Amino acid sequence: MTMFTHDVLVVGGGLAGLRAALEASKNCDTVLVSKVHPLRSHSVAAQGGINAALSSDDSWEKHAYDTVKGSDYLADQDAVELLCREAPARIIEMEHFGTLFSRTGEGRIAQRPFGGAEFPRTCYAADRTGHNLLHALYEQVLRRGIKIYEEWLIVSLAVEDQRCIGAVGYHIPSGEVAGFKAKATILATGGYGRIYQKSTNALINTGHGCAIAYYAGAPLEDMEFVQFHPTTLYGTNILITEGARGEGGYLLNSSGERFMRRYAREQMELAPRDIVARALETEIKEGRGFEGGYVRLDLRHLGEEKIVERLPGIRQIALDFAGIDPVKEPIPVQPGQHYSMGGIASSKTGETPLMGLYAAGECACVSVHGANRLGGNSLLETLVFGKLAGEHAARQVKTLEHGSEAILEEALGQRKEKIKALLEKNGEESVAAMREEMRKIMTEKVGIFREEKELSEALQEVRELKKRYKNLALKNKGGVFNYELVNALELEGMLNLAEVISLCALNRRESRGSHYRTDYPNRDDANWLRHTIAHYSPEAPKLSYKSVAITKYPPEERIY
Ligand SMILES: Cc1cc2nc3c(=O)[nH]c(=O)nc-3n(C[C@H](O)[C@H](O)[C@H](O)COP(=O)(O)OP(=O)(O)OC[C@H]3O[C@@H](n4cnc5c(N)ncnc54)[C@H](O)[C@@H]3O)c2cc1C
């Protein structure tokens, strides 16, 4: 049996994973595992920008207030304060690492307005911010010589006496299964957008890291809060960044009306995403959209020069995928799943309740986004909390011995058996068909607008799919680049996450942020100003609730 041994194992090559590895590697033997080449992580697709109060007219306190209000008061305020205080240092550091941010005429880092923010504090690199950040950070990881295990899918965690002692990996190119013994494991595995049909997320965003943490006993937090982005390209659901509205784009319905005036009088198109997404969905549902279900994002008045300078990627996406030049025509847009506010419950330094296991980035729930994330805060979260998790883990491993080899070997043996059984099974169900069914259920019944009957149906239907999963059959029985097998392993996790999302959404009988219940349309602080915690059990997820950390921003009505 192959067994790799290291101090710190970072799972994920996106911004959070790279930042964590960079930090941990300063003090101990650190390696990074990723199921794809790090530069193919979803972070590379981030467009609009990253928030930090850099200007002397702005402050981290204002950033924190906007974030807490944006979260519909569900974010933990101590964590938000830390996020916003650390932001300027992380941006300057990325600049020193070589990120090419867009500039003002005076040569300062340029900042654009973003949804839900009272101040233009979103730093950007045209509309390719993630691309610039990820490449700069990857270079630093190469520079430090951190070993990267590429195209290894981590399929389970090994646990000894409530402590994570490493993980089991499946090597996609060869089919080999191996153990990774580690004193600390940091999950930075990204979001789970592909549980939904219409999503801006990369196909690799399956939430597998959340699923394996959940099986291993680390609880998931606030999974009912799924962000829908208002403007995804009609037809493909590729993201059209909020930066397009930040630069001054209008949203128009079929009568040519700037309808956001009716939903958010002050901030209009730059209200937070939950509000704008609901507005679009309402316009479309009530017949004021265009045939097929979309509205228009009009950038024409910005002029060619500004569009080419600030939004070159968006123009190219519209040209390539819709045959539309935004300089001359409005872009057809509709809402789509975009971000996972929920994730592995973790502290400000990344620790999960399972000792030795950390989480950072989109897979974690610290929680700084609460019920609704503000645009530009997620890239920031990856850097701030990736660094802190790496730092803490490197300190922690100094005092720890490695866990039991026998337990890791047992975990390895179990995974090997499971994979063998999946390959040998002769059932009737196909991975692709079941995955599509799950996505349809989640999109139609656990979407932007939710209500009791549909949520109960969704839960039942997802549980039905979990039963049918046992009758899965793979056509590809090979060991080399068997993506059908990879998809099958990930589908099991996605079904479990879909069950948790549906159950948490069914139980939360109020509306808050992205979670909108048509049968309970008001926020209910008396009963629901609390986080949902979901623990795995073989029968059904076990839910409990946790209070929200409030420092200096008491809950208020949210008006934009
Ligand atoms: C189109 C788009 C645009 C966005 N634009 C912005 C923006 O402008 N501003 C902003 O703040 N946010 C934006 N976001 C959100 C933000 O980009 C993400 O939340 C953030 O980049 C996530 O980073 P991460 O490091 O947590 O995960 P990711 O970048 O998703 O990386 C996850 C990594 O984990 C690895 N992995 C996953 N599972 C396993 C496994 N089981 N075994 C091994 N490896 C595994 C993957 O290979 C990958 O390397 C955008 C998101 C999208 C989809």
The ligand as an SDF file (V2000), in Angstrom:
LIG
                    3D

 53 58  0  0  0  0  0  0  0  0999 V2000
  -17.5880   32.6370  -12.2320 C   0  0  0  0  0  0  0  0  0  0  0  0
  -17.2650   33.0750  -10.8460 C   0  0  0  0  0  0  0  0  0  0  0  0
  -16.8520   34.3720  -10.6080 C   0  0  0  0  0  0  0  0  0  0  0  0
  -16.5630   34.7950   -9.3220 C   0  0  0  0  0  0  0  0  0  0  0  0
  -16.1660   36.0910   -9.1220 N   0  0  0  0  0  0  0  0  0  0  0  0
  -15.8460   36.4950   -7.8700 C   0  0  0  0  0  0  0  0  0  0  0  0
  -15.3800   37.8190   -7.6320 C   0  0  0  0  0  0  0  0  0  0  0  0
  -15.2090   38.6160   -8.5500 O   0  0  0  0  0  0  0  0  0  0  0  0
  -15.1030   38.1860   -6.3610 N   0  0  0  0  0  0  0  0  0  0  0  0
  -15.2310   37.3280   -5.3060 C   0  0  0  0  0  0  0  0  0  0  0  0
  -14.9500   37.7080   -4.1770 O   0  0  0  0  0  0  0  0  0  0  0  0
  -15.6610   36.0570   -5.5150 N   0  0  0  0  0  0  0  0  0  0  0  0
  -15.9510   35.6210   -6.7600 C   0  0  0  0  0  0  0  0  0  0  0  0
  -16.3810   34.3340   -6.9540 N   0  0  0  0  0  0  0  0  0  0  0  0
  -16.3030   33.3800   -5.8380 C   0  0  0  0  0  0  0  0  0  0  0  0
  -14.8460   32.9750   -5.6110 C   0  0  0  0  0  0  0  0  0  0  0  0
  -14.1790   32.9220   -6.8420 O   0  0  0  0  0  0  0  0  0  0  0  0
  -14.7250   31.6190   -4.9410 C   0  0  0  0  0  0  0  0  0  0  0  0
  -15.5370   31.5410   -3.8080 O   0  0  0  0  0  0  0  0  0  0  0  0
  -13.2880   31.3420   -4.5150 C   0  0  0  0  0  0  0  0  0  0  0  0
  -12.3950   31.5520   -5.5840 O   0  0  0  0  0  0  0  0  0  0  0  0
  -13.1480   29.9240   -3.9930 C   0  0  0  0  0  0  0  0  0  0  0  0
  -11.7950   29.6460   -3.7680 O   0  0  0  0  0  0  0  0  0  0  0  0
  -11.3800   28.3250   -3.0190 P   0  0  0  0  0  0  0  0  0  0  0  0
   -9.8870   28.3410   -2.9590 O   0  0  0  0  0  0  0  0  0  0  0  0
  -12.1310   28.1920   -1.7700 O   0  0  0  0  0  0  0  0  0  0  0  0
  -11.8710   27.1340   -3.9720 O   0  0  0  0  0  0  0  0  0  0  0  0
  -11.6350   26.8200   -5.5170 P   0  0  0  0  0  0  0  0  0  0  0  0
  -10.9320   27.8830   -6.2390 O   0  0  0  0  0  0  0  0  0  0  0  0
  -12.9500   26.3730   -6.0440 O   0  0  0  0  0  0  0  0  0  0  0  0
  -10.6380   25.5850   -5.4700 O   0  0  0  0  0  0  0  0  0  0  0  0
  -11.0160   24.3170   -4.9910 C   0  0  0  0  0  0  0  0  0  0  0  0
   -9.8380   23.3700   -5.1310 C   0  0  0  0  0  0  0  0  0  0  0  0
  -10.1070   22.1550   -4.4640 O   0  0  0  0  0  0  0  0  0  0  0  0
   -9.7220   21.0490   -5.2470 C   0  0  0  0  0  0  0  0  0  0  0  0
  -10.5580   19.9290   -4.8040 N   0  0  0  0  0  0  0  0  0  0  0  0
  -11.8850   19.9250   -4.5750 C   0  0  0  0  0  0  0  0  0  0  0  0
  -12.2680   18.7180   -4.0970 N   0  0  0  0  0  0  0  0  0  0  0  0
  -11.1560   17.9590   -4.0200 C   0  0  0  0  0  0  0  0  0  0  0  0
  -10.9040   16.6220   -3.5890 C   0  0  0  0  0  0  0  0  0  0  0  0
  -11.8840   15.8520   -3.1030 N   0  0  0  0  0  0  0  0  0  0  0  0
   -9.6440   16.1560   -3.6820 N   0  0  0  0  0  0  0  0  0  0  0  0
   -8.6450   16.9400   -4.1610 C   0  0  0  0  0  0  0  0  0  0  0  0
   -8.8340   18.2190   -4.5540 N   0  0  0  0  0  0  0  0  0  0  0  0
  -10.0740   18.7170   -4.4860 C   0  0  0  0  0  0  0  0  0  0  0  0
   -9.9220   21.5220   -6.6680 C   0  0  0  0  0  0  0  0  0  0  0  0
   -9.0800   20.7950   -7.5350 O   0  0  0  0  0  0  0  0  0  0  0  0
   -9.4980   22.9900   -6.5630 C   0  0  0  0  0  0  0  0  0  0  0  0
   -8.1050   23.0780   -6.7250 O   0  0  0  0  0  0  0  0  0  0  0  0
  -16.6860   33.9060   -8.2400 C   0  0  0  0  0  0  0  0  0  0  0  0
  -17.1010   32.6070   -8.4740 C   0  0  0  0  0  0  0  0  0  0  0  0
  -17.4230   32.2030   -9.7490 C   0  0  0  0  0  0  0  0  0  0  0  0
  -17.9290   30.7960   -9.9480 C   0  0  0  0  0  0  0  0  0  0  0  0
  1  2  1  0
  2  3  1  0
  2 52  2  0
  3  4  2  0
  4  5  1  0
  4 50  1  0
  5  6  2  0
  6  7  1  0
  6 13  1  0
  7  8  2  0
  7  9  1  0
  9 10  1  0
 10 11  2  0
 10 12  1  0
 12 13  2  0
 13 14  1  0
 14 15  1  0
 14 50  1  0
 15 16  1  0
 16 17  1  0
 16 18  1  0
 18 19  1  0
 18 20  1  0
 20 21  1  0
 20 22  1  0
 22 23  1  0
 23 24  1  0
 24 25  2  0
 24 26  1  0
 24 27  1  0
 27 28  1  0
 28 29  2  0
 28 30  1  0
 28 31  1  0
 31 32  1  0
 32 33  1  0
 33 34  1  0
 33 48  1  0
 34 35  1  0
 35 36  1  0
 35 46  1  0
 36 37  1  0
 36 45  1  0
 37 38  2  0
 38 39  1  0
 39 40  1  0
 39 45  2  0
 40 41  1  0
 40 42  2  0
 42 43  1  0
 43 44  2  0
 44 45  1  0
 46 47  1  0
 46 48  1  0
 48 49  1  0
 50 51  2  0
 51 52  1  0
 52 53  1  0
M  END
$$$$
